[in-house]
Amino acid sequence: MKTDFLGNNLAIGDKVAFTEGGYKNMLLGEVIGFTKTTIKIKHLSKPRFDHREFCNREPAYVVLVGK
């Protein structure tokens, strides 16, 4: 089980806010899986410069939204 920046437990299907890679702005996403060290996220809001639909983020860059 992974936790977010604030120590909240994360599960597949949770909505999260996360930093866009290399930028200071935040995006909204949905947790779709976990790797050994990162959280796999599906983008729900559109990134400014990156056109991928999915990304991996370390827990320090992710915060649970709406629970």
C-alpha positions, 0 to 999 in steps of 0.5 A, spaced: 500 500 500 502 506 498 501 513 501 501 520 499 504 526 501 500 527 507 500 520 509 493 518 506 493 511 504 491 510 496 487 505 492 486 504 485 480 508 483 482 514 488 482 521 485 489 525 486 492 532 485 499 531 482 505 535 480 506 536 472 513 533 471 518 539 471 513 544 472 509 547 478 502 546 476 498 541 479 493 536 475 488 532 477 488 524 476 486 517 478 490 512 481 490 506 476 496 502 479 502 502 483 510 500 481 515 498 487 516 506 488 511 510 484 504 511 483 501 510 476 496 515 474 491 516 469 490 524 467 483 527 468 486 534 466 490 536 460 497 537 461 500 543 458 506 541 454 505 533 455 500 529 451 501 523 454 495 520 458 498 516 463 504 518 468 508 515 474 509 519 480 513 518 487 508 519 493 511 525 495 508 529 489 501 526 490 495 528 494 489 524 495 483 529 493 476 528 496 476 523 501 
